[in-house]
Amino acid sequence: MEDLEPKKSYISWPILALMDFVTVIGFDDLTYNFQNQGMGVITSWIIMLFLYVIPYSLMVGQLGSVFNHEGGGLTSWVRGTSGEFLGYFTAWTYWAASIPYVVDTANSIVVGLGWAYYGNAHLQSHMSNGWFAFWTLITFIVFIFVQSRFKRSLEVLSTIGGIAMFGMTVLFVLMTFTALSMGGHIATQPMNIHTIVPKFDLHYLTTIGLLIYAVNGAELIAPFVTKMRHPKREFPKAMIMLAVMTAFLTIFGSFSLGVFFDAYHLPNDLKMNGSYYAFQALGEQYHLGNLLMYIFAWTEVFYLAALLAVLLDAMTRMLISDTGAKYMPKVLRKTNGNGLPVNGYLLTCGLSAFIMLLGIFLPSMNDIFNWLLNLNGIISPGVTCWIFFAFIKIRQDSKKFPSDYVYIKNDKLALSVGWWCLIITAVATIFGIGPQDVTFGGSTWWYELIINFVSLIVLIGLGALLPYVTRRETRSTTGSAFTRLQWTGILAALFLTIVGDLYLGGSNYEHNIVSIVMLSILGIALVIAFGWKEYNLAEK
């Protein structure tokens, strides 16, 4: 009888560490934070590794073990500890956080194609903001179509691309040190202990969110914890291996960037083009011309294209399928003959277009790229707070939530670590709202601050409104929350308000901020007026 039972397959701890590593860090994460903090980012990476990344990963391991029968997802963790509504709201915020991410990914594809075609930053100086937004939108439309036909193959391709990207990063570090051993020159001078100590000021606080954004993602491997043969013993080994690999990549990768870039005088477009500049400089060092840059550019495009197609499908399906009929309107849960949530895709594309529209009045294409990236540094850490919230909940009543793997057996000590991570992440989220890469107090700084708040209000606030729309649907005999005329009025008021606010934000009008506030209030009032009255109510 034992021979007839299927043998259970287990995942080894080195494989789990590699899977987690691909989701946690990449070469672009190094250039983003290098521009924010210079060589001082090396110290920040070390602090983050020991005081944040390792505890964060181990907490995820316990949460995945506790809720192993529910798939181990973030939504199920919050739902299991705090009820259905917070579970829904977690799913929404997790989805909302993905919107700037997919827009940033689509932007990066356009930038990558520019480098792959021209071999330089030609696109940045010759493409207007409007065309940049247009080609980004075209990229969305193409991949909405592609993902529905080649979803499984693209998941495989994105994994291969992720591993290839990791290989390129390791190659960059190794070739940099080889070049130094052959007499290469270090661009950052002086290079001493003071160079790697960051300046702890207001600017530093605004950049912590992007550091957290760079290292989060460990929750994606949570379901695999229970697939290990001995989780108690093997999972910590996997996380130690993850920490070692991350330390190697972040510390030596940042140092390598300091070899090719003067950390005291960095290019303004390093976040957008830094990875390509780095491989271009490395190729010149080895007399290979642009060969390494072209290899990296096509690797980047290949990986990001597959990733975007998977993201557009996965994030929409997760939201629609995981929240249920109680809080999600049926208009969004509607599927076509192939089972695809078409209206969910439209909502994803609509909000993505809205985010792109917010940045279109910024001074340049580089400013748009930087702003979108920094927006991820606000929203992504904010969503990560749910992980620590769920961990605190299970450790406050550890008998109710038993698990095979336990991070820190002492509940009080475990709670103190959970609160530490939650507070740090919340502080990083709040300070991340402050604009980066622009002059403090200037017109662009104020405009970015306004659109940061607008993005947060729309993305998070819409999630709070959907349960209300769902309740209106259930009260209506037609099953529709609003009549066609009401929908037309609501959408028209929203569109005109957004366009008006953006126009005022991009203008030099003396009282533009006051005008934006007044127009926004008027727009909200019109939306409420159009949607206030309920028609076709079901008889009691």
Secondary structure, DSSP 8 states (H G I E B T S, - for coil): -GGGS-------HHHHHHHHHHHH--HHHHHHHHHHHGGGHHHHHHHHIIIIIHHHHHHHHHHHHHTGGGTT-HHHHHHHHH-HHHHHHHHHHHHHHHHHHHHHHHHHHHHHHHHHHHSSSHHHHH--HHHHHHHHHHHHHHHHHHHHHHHHHHHHHHHHHHHHHHHHHHHHHHHHHHHHHTT---SSSS-STTTTS---SHHHHHHHHHHHHHH--GGGGGGGGGGSSSHHHHHHHHHHHHHHHHHIIIIIHHHHHHHHS-TTS--TTHHHHHHHHHHHHHHHHTT-TTHHHHHHHHHHHHHHHHHHHHHHHHHHHHHHHHH-TTTS-HHHH---TTS--HHHHHHHHHHHHHHHHHTTTSSSHHHHHHHHHHHHHHHHHHHHHHHHHHHHHHHHTTTTS--SS-SSS-HHHHHHHHHHHHHHHHHHHHHHTS--SS-TTSHHHHHHHHHHHHHHHHHHHHHHHHHHHHHHHHHBSSS-SS-HHHHHHHHHHHHHHHHHHHHHHTS--TTHHHHHHHHHHHHHHHHHHHHSS--SB---
